[in-house]
Amino acid sequence: MRKIAIIGAGSIVFCKTLVLDIMATPSLRDSEFALMAPTTRNTSQVEAFFNKVIEKEGLPAKVWITTDRREALKNADYVVLCFQVGGNTAYALDCEIPLKYGVDSCIGDSMGPGGVFRALRSIPVIRELCKEVRELCPKALILNYVNPMAMIGWALGQEGVDYVGLCHGVQTTLDLIAGYCGVNKKDVDFLCAGINHMGWFLQIEKDGVDLYPKFREVMEEPGHYINEKVRAEVLRNFGYFCTESTGHLSEYLPYFRKNQKALDLYCDEPGFGGETNAYFKFSTYVQNKYGGRLLDNEPIALPRRSVEYCSYILEAIETGVPFRFNGNVLNHGMIENLPVDCCAEGPLYADAMGVHRTIVGKLPDQLAMLNMTNINVQRLAVRAGYSGDPEHIVHALAMDPLTSAVLTLSEIRRMASEMLEAEREWLPQFAGKSIAPRPDIEIPKDVKRAPVPVDPALAIMARFDELGR
C-alpha cells in the first residue's frame, strides 16, 4: 500500500478533488492517505467524508489525519502540498495594503505584492518540510500545488528533493481554445511552454492543420473577446495565447491595471474577469457561508476524475504507462532562452522512472522577454525568502511590472515596509529586521546647485550658441 501524505489537507475542496481522483484510479485504490493540517478543524470532516466513500465503494484505501507533519511524511511515497500560510488573514493583508497604495489586483497570489509576500511566508515552511522529507522519505516525489508556483518551485529546486509543480491553467485554456475553434479537445495537438501562469501555446493543431488562424479570427469577435479581454490583447499584440485567465494575467503585465482607464477598458468584467480582489472576496464568501462544512451534502459516490494532473502522474509511475503533461521544474535547458536556474513550465512526462523534462528549444523572443519580466521578480523574491534581507523585498517589488507601473520607488519601499510589519508573525526569516526608510529629499526653492561637469553634447551646443551670437 503506497502512502500519500497531503500537507495542507484543511484545504477542503482541493483535498477532496485530489483524493477522489486517486480513489477513482484503479491502480491507486489501495492507497493510504495521511492528511496533515495544523488543526483538525477541517480535516476531521474530510476524514469522515472519505471514510464514507471508502465504505460505499468497498475500497481498500485507508485515510487518517494528523497535526504532526513528521508523522504524515514518515515513509511516504508521495507528498502533495496544498497549504496556505496565514490563511485568509494574511491574504487580506496581501490585498488590502497594496490597494491602499494604488496597486489593484484581482487574484494577488502569484505576482505583485501579494505574490511576493505569499512566497516569503511559504519559503520557511518549504525549507523545513524539505529537510524532513530528506530525513523521513528521501525517495518521495513532491507534487506541489502551493502558489506562487514559480517561486515555490524555485525554492523546492534548491532543496535536493524530487518535485514537480502542478497547475490546471493549460488544461482549462485548452478547453477554451477547442471550444472557440469548434473542435474536440481530445483532437487538439499542442505545444505549450513558458512559466507558470504565463505559458504560451506555441502550436495548436488538429490533424496537422494549424488552428491559430481560426482562433485569432474568432478572438476578434466581440462576443468572444469580451470573455478574455486581457488574453485577447496579448494575443493580438504578441502573437500567442497565454495559459492564465484575464484576471490573473492582468496582474503580471504593466498594461491592464495601472490606472482607472486601463481597469475600465480591460478589467471591467465581474469575478476572475478582472474585478478588484475577486478571489479574496470569493474565499471570504465561502468561508463565511459554509464555515468549513462544505462536505455535509456532498455525494459520496466516486465521480469521474478531474482535470488535475496528480492522479495521472501517480498512475503513470505506479503502472509504467507514460503520461504527458505540462508541469513546473527548474528549467535546466528545457527552454533555451530562459535562465537555466529559473522555474519553468513545459511539457514533461511521467513513467515508472519518475518525472522527466523534454526539450522545447527557444520561445519567440517577445514571449521570452515577457516571461523575464516575471522571472526577475521571482528570483529576487526567492533570494529575499532565503537570505532574510529585507532590502531584497523592495528589489523584488520594484521590478514587478504592475507595481512599478503604478508606484514610485519611495512608495514601493513604504508599502513593502508596511506589509512586512503587518505580516511579521509568518515571516521568521526577517525577525529583528526592518526595511530601512528612505525619506523623500526636500529641495528648497533657493537651493544652490553643486557644480557638475558639462556634458560634451551640451558643450557643443553652447559653442554653437556663442558662434551664433
C-alpha positions, -999 to +999 in steps of 0.1 A: +000+000+000+016+033-011+015+062+013+004+096+001+009+125+025-012+156+019+002+186+036-024+213+039-053+189+039-075+215+056-080+230+021-113+211+018-123+215-018-089+209-033-080+180-010-114+164-018-107+167-055-072+152-054-081+123-031-113+113-050-092+114-083-068+089-068-095+067-053-112+067-088-080+053-104-080+015-104-042+011-099-042+036-069-073+025-049-053+007-023-035+039-012-030+051+024-037+089+028-021+108+056-040+141+058-020+167+077-030+203+088-021+224+118-055+218+133-082+191+128-110+217+124-114+208+087-095+176+084-118+158+108-148+163+084-126+155+054-116+122+070-153+113+078-163+121+042-136+099+027-144+070+050-180+072+038-167+070+002-144+041+011-173+022+027-198+028-001-173+019-029-157-010-010-122+004-015-091-010+001-079+026+008-070+040+043-074+076+055-062+091+087-055+126+100-027+142+120-014+176+131+022+162+131+039+168+098+067+144+106+042+116+112+025+123+079+058+123+060+074+092+075+079+066+048+056+085+023+059+076-013+043+108-025+039+142-008+012+166-020+015+203-010-016+225-009-011+247+022-016+284+026+005+300+053-015+326+072-048+317+055-073+344+047-060+366+075-027+370+057-044+371+023-064+401+033-032+420+041-018+409+007-048+425-010-057+455+012-023+471+018-013+473-018-047+485-028-043+514-004-012+524-023-029+520-056-018+485-067-050+469-077-051+430-080-077+405-090-062+373-076-030+385-059-014+351-052+014+347-079+029+381-087+028+416-073+030+424-036+006+396-028+025+370-047+059+381-032+047+381+004+028+348-001+062+333-012+080+349+017+056+333+041+058+299+024+096+296+019+104+289+056+078+261+057+091+247+024+127+246+038+116+229+070+094+204+051+122+195+026+146+189+055+121+164+069+115+148+035+152+142+031+152+126+065+119+107+066+110+099+030+140+107+007+127+089-023+093+106-022+080+127-051+067+161-040+037+173-061+033+210-054+001+230-057+011+259-035+012+293-051+031+313-062+040+282-082+071+296-099+086+310-066+078+279-046+091+257-074+123+277-075+127+272-037+120+234-039+147+232-066+173+244-041+164+217-016+176+185-031+142+168-033+123+153-062+094+175-071+071+188-098+047+218-096+012+214-110-014+238-122-046+234-143-041+265-165-030+245-195-060+221-193-086+248-189-071+270-215-072+241-240-109+238-232-114+274-243-093+271-274-110+239-285-145+254-278-138+286-297-124+266-327-154+242-327-132+211-323-130+183-297-103+189-271-091+154-275-083+160-311-061+190-305-023+186-306-004+214-289+029+226-276+028+249-246+058+263-226+069+293-206+065+299-169+036+291-146+006+314-153+024+327-183+028+297-205+024+301-243+005+279-267+032+278-293+014+254-315-023+243-317-032+218-345-059+194-354-050+166-379-019+186-388-038+218-396-029+249-377-058+262-356-042+296-348-057+314-379-092+303-369-086+311-332-072+346-340-102+353-362-126+342-335-109+363-308-116+394-329-153+389-325-168+410-296-187+380-282-155+360-277-132+389-270-153+401-240-147+369-221-109+372-222-100+409-229-065+408-215-055+375-230-070+386-263-050+418-263-018+399-255-026+375-284-033+404-307-001+423-298+024+394-291+010+367-314+004+339-290-023+329-264-014+326-227-024+299-202-039+321-175-072+339-171-077+376-177-079+383-140-045+366-134-027+379-165-038+415-159-016+415-128+016+401-145+020+428-171+021+466-168-007+474-193-040+465-179-044+476-142-021+506-139-048+533-138-086+536-139-087+540-177-070+506-181-092+489-155-124+502-171-112+491-205-098+457-198-108+446-163-144+455-160-159+420-160-170+405-127-151+378-108-120+365-124-126+387-154-107+414-136-127+425-106-107+440-077-097+414-051-121+389-067-105+357-054-102+371-018-139+381-019-148+346-031-127+329-005-142+350+023-177+343+010-172+305+010-156+307+045-184+327+059-213+309+042-202+273+049-180+277+080-159+247+070-190+225+065-186+222+027-188+184+026-221+180+046-242+175+015-216+162-010-224+129-028-202+100-017-202+082-050-169+083-068-170+109-096-151+110-129-115+121-125-110+158-127-085+176-150-059+179-122-027+160-132-019+145-098-037+111-101-025+107-137+012+112-127+009+087-098-008+062-121+020+065-147+047+060-121+029+030-105+019+013-138+048+024-160+024+036-187+037+071-197+017+102-191+024+135-209+016+167-191+027+203-185+045+209-152+069+231-134+105+222-127+139+240-127+145+249-163+179+232-168+178+238-206+142+228-212+136+263-226+167+276-242+162+314-239+150+314-202+175+313-173+188+278-166+180+281-129+145+295-131+113+275-125+099+269-160+067+253-171+068+230-201+060+195-215+070+167-191+062+131-189+060+106-161+067+068-162+080+042-138+113+060-136+097+093-124+092+127-140+112+138-170+118+171-189+116+174-226+134+200-247+113+228-261+141+249-276+136+287-279+105+307-273+098+335-297+119+364-283+089+386-274+074+358-253+107+351-235+111+388-227+076+389-212+084+358-191+117+375-180+097+405-165+082+379-141+113+358-136+133+388-124+107+393-096+107+356-088+144+354-085+146+384-061+116+372-040+132+338-035+165+355-026+147+376-001+130+345+014+163+326+018+186+354+028+162+372+052+175+405+037+145+429+037+161+451+010+155+422-014+118+426-008+120+461-020+141+450-050+115+423-060+086+447-058+105+474-076+109+450-105+073+439-105+057+450-138+024+463-123+038+477-091+065+496-109+039+510-134+018+524-105+042+535-078+075+554-073+104+537-056+097+557-024+061+544-024+072+509-031+095+510-001+068+523+022+043+497+010+069+469+014+077+481+049+040+482+059+034+447+046+065+433+064+054+448+097+018+436+093+028+400+084+057+395+108+041+366+126+045+345+094+080+358+084+106+343+108+135+349+085+130+386+090+130+386+128+145+417+142+149+432+107+130+461+091+131+479+058+152+510+061+133+542+054+144+564+026+127+597+033+120+620+003+146+647-001+130+681+000+146+707-023+142+743-012+133+769-038+166+787-032+188+756-034+223+762-045+233+736-071+266+718-068+288+722-099+287+694-124+309+686-154+294+699-186+281+672-209+301+671-241+269+674-262+258+704-242+292+720-246+290+717-284+255+733-283+268+761-260+297+768-285+272+769-314+252+794-294+282+816-289+291+815-326+256+824-335+257+855-313 
